[in-house]
């Protein structure tokens, strides 16, 4: 049973481009969480999704950021028109049910140049 | 004020020492997590607990709900335990709040 898979591991984008980060949850997990870790800072919650639904997006910036978790395929965190301040490590985690242990992916390190 | 307070921020120990990392939180929770993050690496979930105590190998996690406090203990520490240990709690709305982490270095 593969763990939570995130790709790419490293992503470089120029200012103004779009970044797409993918997260494949563990088999049987229908809950996905995205977190951001800015340089020299702790993890911050961004969004919680269940298959085809956004449950809680209170940690998402209001503009340029969106997330989805379609019925088929990975969860996608999309950042439009990236800026230097978006450079961070983005982690996703998955769990089989609400309020159960979540398992983390290796993260995607986004660098905006 | 952060909802989660961790201490110490940095910790250096000699190999073999017993290590304790503390975490205090200020609101009601449904679960508390201890995570491990290696330099340049991903995050591993060590424990999830909502009461009592859990043990996995040389790691022990405890939680006191009344005092809103949790501890992570490492017995017989080893250099490979060097990492950042993060305490996080999950509230009833399933949101996660993270501590700033404790950077542990175990010297041979």
Interface residues (C-beta under 8 A of the other chain):
Chain A: X33 X35 X41 X42 X43 X44 X45 X48 X55 X56 X58 X59 X91 X93 X98 X99 X100 X101 X102 X103 X104 X105 X106 X107
Chain B: X30 X31 X33 X35 X41 X42 X43 X44 X45 X48 X86 X88 X90 X93 X94 X95 X96 X97 X98 X99 X100 X101
